[in-house]
Amino acid sequence: MTNPTAAMLVIGDEILSGRTRDANMYHLAGQLTEQGINLKEVRVVSDDPAAIIAAIRTLSEGYAHVFTSGGIGPTHDDITADCIAEAFCAPISIRDDARAILQAHYDTQQQPLNDARLRMARIPDGATLIDNPVSKAPGFTLRNVHVMAGVPSIFQAMLASVLPSLTGGHPLISQTYRVERGEGDIAAPLGALAHAFPALSIGCYPFQKDGLFGANIVIRGTDTGLLDEAMVRLQKEFPA
């Protein structure tokens, strides 16, 4: 069985300007690997409606799942929900169930549910809400696009709400072998190994430390037996 595929769309000028370092991609990749969903592409776009809409349409057509982060808060530059709605030609408005969640939360905080906060209750028609146990403002799923906040703690909580509903495949496993030789010396044998095991992903990650050149060879796949076989062959090719 082939694992489902996924893409991520990171939205926000603050990421592209270097003001904020994205942590959500790393977390998403790890969680999807455990779920047996292969993250194949990550894009970062600015707070530009045309760019967001175009990316959503392309990624939604190309992958089984799309995960977005950023742009669903109460301020004027939080435009993700509107862009998702436009990408799928869906009306968007304040939804009663989302409003009720926010009302209960701000009543508890003894704060008003003002117009700015109500923006977080605007949900495209046909979407299902994603639970947010941290700050309560929900995300949503429309078709195969899962729309979540950019704040890492909230993104992680929303992702935990979404993942149980997704059908995955075989978890991706990996093994690593350290070779203390330069890439030029190991390239040909690694190429032969990759040719012999096309179902596996074989990566070479070089290092240099204290004048020593070497590489960590990482073999990834979903078949434990095949992975072990490839690792035995790698160790015979480059004895420790």
N, C-alpha and C positions, 0 to 999 in steps of 0.2 A: 504494500500500500504506500502510495506517495503521500508525504506529509502535506497538509495545507500550507499555503504561503501567506506572507503578510508583508506590509509596508508600514512605515511610520512617517508622519508629516509633523515636523516641529515648526510651530508658528510663532513669530515674534521678532521685532526689530532688535530687542535686547540681546537675543542670541547672536544675531549676525554682526552686531556692533562690538561684541566681545564683553559687553557689560555683565552678562549672565552666562555662566557655563552650564550647558545642558547636562543633566544627570539622568534624565528619563530614558534615553535610548539604551543606556547600559542596563538599567533595571528591566526594561521591556525585553531586551534580547535574552537575558537570563531566564526570565519567566516563560517566554515563548519556547525556548529550548527545552525546558522541563516539560512543557505541555505537548511537545511534538509538533509545533508550528514553526515553520522556517521563515525567519525574518530575512527578506531578500533585498530590501531597499529602504533607505532613509533619506528624506529630503528636508531641507530647512528653507522656509520662505519668510519674507517680511510680512508686515501687516498691510498687505496690498490685496484688495479683494480679487482682482483679476488673477493674480498669481495663486492665491489659495483655491479659487474655484477651478482653475485649470489643473492644478495638482491633484485635487480631490477626484475630479472626473477621470484623469489618467490612472491614478493609483487604484481607484475603485474597480475599474475595468480590468486591471492587470493582476490583481491579487485577491485571494479569498477574504482577507481581512485588512482593514486600514485602521491604524490607531493614530489619533491626533493629540497633540498636547499644546495648550496655550490658547489664550484669547477668548475665554468664556466667563470673564469676570464682569464687574459692574461699570467699568469705565468706557469712555467713548471709543477707545481703540480695541475693545474686545468685540471683534467682528466675526469670530469663527462661526457662531451659530447661524448668522445671516448668510454667510458664504456657503455653508453646507446646504442650507435650504435652497439657495439659488442654484447650486450645482445640480441638485436633483429636482428642480422646479417644484418645490414644495412650499406651500404657505407657512408662515411662521407667526406665532402670536403668544401671548402669555397664557400658559396652560394651567388649568385649575389645580391639578395634582402637584405640579411643581410649585405653584404659588402657595399651596397649603403647607408644603414642607418648609418653605422659607418663612412663612408667617409664624409657624410654631417655633421655629428656631429663634427668630428675632424677638418674639414675645418672651421667650425664656431669657434672652439676653437683655430684656427691657430696652430694646432699640426699635425705632420705627422701620417698617418695611416701606422705604421711600422709593421713588421712581428709579433711582440708580440700582438699588438692590433688586427691584422687580425685573430689571433687564435679564437677570439670571434665571428667570422663570419663562423666558421666551424660548419655546421649543418648536422645531419644525413638525408639521403634521405627519403622522405616521411613525414618529420616533418612539422608542421605549426609553425610559429613564434609567440612568446608571446611578446607583446609590453612592452617596458621598458621606461616609460616617465622620469625616473630619470637620468640614465646614458647612455641610448639609446642602449647599447649592448643587443640584444634580448635573451630571453629564447626561449624554444620551447616545443611543445607537440609531442610526438611520441607514437602512439597507445593510451594507457590510462595513460601514464606517462607525468607529467607536470614538466619540468626542469627549476628551477629558481635559482637566485643568493642567496648567504648566507647573504649579508649585509641586515639588517632588513628593512631599508627604501625601498630598491630596491625589496626585496622579497614581501613586502606588496603591492607595486605598480604593480608588475607582477601578484600577486594573484588577485588583483582587475580587471586586464585585462582578467584573465581566468574565474573567477566565473560566469559572465553573460552567458557564453556559456555552462554551465553545468546544467543538469536537476537534481534538488533536490527533496526532499520529504517534509514531514511535519517538520517544525522547532521543535527542542527539547526544551521543557520548563521545568522549575524546580521550586519547592517550598521548603523552608527550615523551620524546626521547631526545636527550642532549648529545650533540655531536660536536667534538672539538676540532673541527676542520672548516675551512673557508667555503663559502657558497660555490666558488668556481670548481672545487674538488668534488662537491656532493651533488651538483646540479644534474649530471647525466644519470646517476643511479636513482635519484629521486624521480626523474622523469619516467624512467622505466617502471618504477614502483607505482606511480600514478596510472600509467598505461595498463598495468597488470590488475589494478583494483579500481576500475572506473566508478564503482558505487561509493567509494570513499573520497573524502576531501583531504588532501595532503598539503599542509602549509609549511613553509620554511621561514623562520623568524631569526635572523642573524643577530649576533651580539659581539661586542668587543670589550674585554675586561682585562686589565693588567697586561696588555700586549698580546692576549690570547684571542684568536678569532674562532668563532664557532656558531652554531645555530641550534635552536630548539625546533625539532620537527614535530608538528602536531597533526595527528591523524584523527579525523572525525567521521562518524557514521552512525547508523542505527542498528547495524548487525554486529553484535558483540563477537561472534565467532570470526567473522571476516576481519574485524578490527584486530583481533588477536593474531590472526594469520599474517596480516600485513606488518604488524609490529615485530613478529619473530623474524620475518624476512629483512626488515630494516636493521635489526640488531645484528644479524649475521653479516650484513653488508658493511656495517660500521661497528665493529666490536668495541666495547667500552675499554 
